[in-house]
Amino acid sequence: MPVILDGKRLSEALQAKIAMAFSAYRGPKPILGILQVGNKEDSNIYVAHKLKVAESLGFLTKLVKMPENSTQDEIIGTLRNAAAEVTGIIVQLPLVSNRIENLQEILDNIPIEKDIDGLSSYNLASNYNCKDNFLSATPKGIILLLKHYNINFRSTVIALVGQSNIVGKPLAKYLSNFKNNTIKTYVKDTPKDDLHEAKIVIVATGVYQSVTADQLANGTVLIDVGIHRQGKTIHGDLDFASCFKKASYITPVPGGVGPLTVVALMFNLIKALILQNPNLDHEFLSLKEFINI
């Protein structure tokens, strides 16, 4: 019977640690900025949740919403103005506009010390081994989960199925810092004949059943980043029922990686606060192991 990796419970525990660290803190409050273009329903839900968590921790928030017909230049101008007023800022993806010419150019207008989602070219090109780097929120959430359950991710064989800038690519770079790791990467359509060699399989393709049980070895650690809604049913990228039988540890969907993505964003926001106010470093020693992932 595999261990269910309970991201919801861990997220609640980590939020309690953050609240405790800030209970006696009297310095400047971190300000979370979010730029959203369009009015996509699922984006509204995700944004509302991020704002709710930040505000529950006593942080300040600033949401800037722009209409769907916003141009690239208008978005960049608004982003620059908003970034000047906050500690850290994210661009809620996807940007719902058919007038965007180059998404990466927009993301590169986030100041590097405020790029708490880690999606600027500067952060994407880094190896995440410097104090001023931000590991993207979802990869950081995955590492928080593995660390909490004492799962070895420093000297093992890890397969990353899906190579997006949001999950697969930054996670591969981060895990490659541990020289005893063997990292196998796959895009969603490539053959996975050797997937059974991996001790940890992390799936983030956006495609349901992109990994099935017959591809896995017994005792695999399975991390499912995907989320799909079919009517009232929610499932991930894995065929959960069959993969469950092969797993030693497995994330549920929902309640696995998702809750930790938001708390990881909060740790990155605190890191941004410290980068901009180095004298505050001593205030958050109890959070250092989480901030510095």
N, C-alpha and C positions, 0 to 999 in steps of 0.2 A: 504494500500500500504506500503510494508516494506521499511525501510531505507537501501540503498545500502552502505555497508561499503567499502569506497573507499581507499584501501590500497596504490594504486599508488599515489594519491594526497598527502596522509599523508606521504608516503616515501619521496616525493619531498620536503615537508615542513620540515621534520626532517633533511634531508641532508642539507638544507639551514641553519638550526640551527647549525649543525656541522661546516659547512663552516664559519659561523659567529664567532663561538668560536675559530676557528683556524686562523682567519684573522689577529689577533694581536699576535699570539703565535710564539715564537722564540726558543722554546726548541727542543729536538730531535723529529724528525718525526716518527710516528708509521709506522712499516713495517709489511704488511700483507704477510704471507707465505702460499702457497698452494702446497700440494703434490698430484699429480695426477698420477695414474697408469693406463696405457692403453690409448686408443684414442676414447672412446665412444662419439658419436656425441652429445648427450644431455649433457654429462658431460662437453664437450668442451664449449657448449653454457653457462652453468651455471658458469663455471670458468671464462670465458671471461667477463661475466656481473659483477661478484664480483670484478675482477681486474679493470674494467672500473669505477665502482662506487668509489672504493678506490682511484684510481688515480685522479678522478674528484674532490675529496676532498683534494688533495695535499698530500696524503699518498704515501709511497713507497711500492713496491710490489716485491715479489719473487715467481715465479712459477717454481716448479721442476717437470718435467715429467719423468716417468720411463716406460720402455716397459712392455708389457703384461706378459712376461715370467719372471718377477722379482720374486725372492724368498722372503720369509718372512724375513730372516736375511738381505737381501739386502735392503728391504724397511725400516726396522727398522734403519739400519745404515744410510741410506740417510735421514730419518726423523730426527734423532738426530742431524746430521750435519746441516740440514736446520734450525731446531729450534734454534740452537745456534746463527743464524744470523738475526733473526726476532723478532718482538715484540709479535706476536701471529701467530699461525699456525693451519691450518685445513687440514685434510685428505679428499680429495674429494671422496665421496662415490657414487656408489659402486666402490670398487677396482677391476679392470678387470684383474684378475690373477687367474689361477687354482693352483697356488703354495702357496697360503696363507693357513696356518694351523689354525691360531687363530687371527681373526680380532681384538678382544679386546686387545690382547697383543700388537698389533701395536699401537692402540690408547692410551694405557697406557704408551707409550714411549714419549708422548707429555708432557713436563713439565707443572705442574698444573697451574703455573702462566701465561702460554701461551696457554692454552687449550680453545681457544675462541669459539669453537663449543660445548664445554661442554660434550664431549663424553668419557672422560677417566673414569675409575672406580671411582676415587676420586669424580668427579663431579656428576656422576650418583648416587652415594651413599649418596650425600648430600641432605639437605632439602632446599637449596637455600636461607638460611637466614643468611649467613655469607658474609662478605665483599670480601672474596677471592674466592667465588663460581662463576661459569659462568653458567647461564641458557642457554640451547641450543638455537640457533638462531631462529628456528621456533616458539617454545613456547614463547620466548621473543617478537617476532613480534606480536603474538596473543595478548599478554598482552598490548603492545603498542596500538594496535587497539581498544581493549576494553576500555582502559583508555581514549583515545582520544574522543570516542563517549559517555563517561560517563555511560557505561554499568556496572552495579553492578556485580562484580565477587568476592566479599568478604563475602557476606552473602546470599547465594542462593543455588539452586540445579543445579549442573553442571554435564553433561554426557560427558565422553570422550570415543569415539568409535574408537578403535585402540590403541594398547599398545606397540608401538615401543620404542626403546631407544632414538630415535630422537625427537619424539613428545609426545606421550601419557604418557609414564612413568614419564619423568621429569616434564611435565605440571601438572600431578596429584599430585606429591610431592610439587610443588610450590604452587598450589591452596589449598593444605591441611594445609598450614601455617595459613590460615585464619579460625579460629576455628568455625565460624558460617556457614561455607560452608558444604554442603553435596555433596560428590564426588561419582559419579557412574561410574564405568569403565567396558568396554566391549571389548572383542576381536572381530574380524570381524565376526566370525561365531556363537557367542553366541546369545541366544534369547534376544530380546530387548523389552519385554512385558511392562516394566515400563518406557520406554524412554519418554513417554508423561509427566512424573512427572518433567522432567528437564526444567529449565528456559533457560539454555544455553546448546546447543549441539555442540560439537566440533568433527568433523569427519576426521580421518586420517588413513584410512585402506588400501588405494591403490586399492580399489575395487569399480568400478562404481555402483551406486545405492545401496550402502551398507546401506543407510538410505533413507526411502521413507516417503511421506507425511502422510500416514495413521498411522505412529508410533509417530507422533508429536502432541503436544498440539498447539492450536492457540496462536500466540504471542511469539513463541520461537525465541531466538537469535541463528542463525545458522552460524557456522564458518566451512568452507570447506577447508581443507588443501590439498586435492587430486588434481592431475592434470593428465589428460589422453588425448592423441592425437589420433583422428580417422580421418585420411585424413587431411582436412583443419579445422576440428572442434576440439576445446579444451573444455573439461568439467572437473568437479571435481568428488568427491565421491558421492555427493548428486544427486538425481533426481531434478535438479534445478527448472524445470517448475512447478512441483507439490508442492515442498517444499516452493517455493516462496509464495504461497497462504497462508501458515501457519505461515510465519515468521513475526516478528516485525523488525528484522535486519537480513541481510544476506550478506555474502561475494560473490562477483562475482569470476568466474574463467575464464580467468586470471584477475589479477588486484586487488585481495583481500589480501590474506596472503603472497603470493610470494614476492612482492616488499618489504614488511616489514621484511622478513627473512634476506635480504641482509643488510638493514640499521641496524637491530639488531646486525648483525655480526660486523658492524662498531662500534657500541657502546661498544661491548665486546672488540674490539681491543683497544679502548681508555681506557677502564677499565684495560686491561693488561698493557698499558703504565703507568698508575698511580700506579698499584701494583708494577711495577719494578722501578718506580721513585716517591716515596711518596711525595716528595717535589713539585710535579706538581699538586697536588690535587686542589689547589686554582685556577689553570688556567681554570678549566672546571666546575665551580660551576653552570653555566647556563645549563649544560647537566646532572647534578647529578641525577635528577629524572628519566632520561632514562637509564643512566649507571647502576644505582643500582637496576634495576629490576632483 
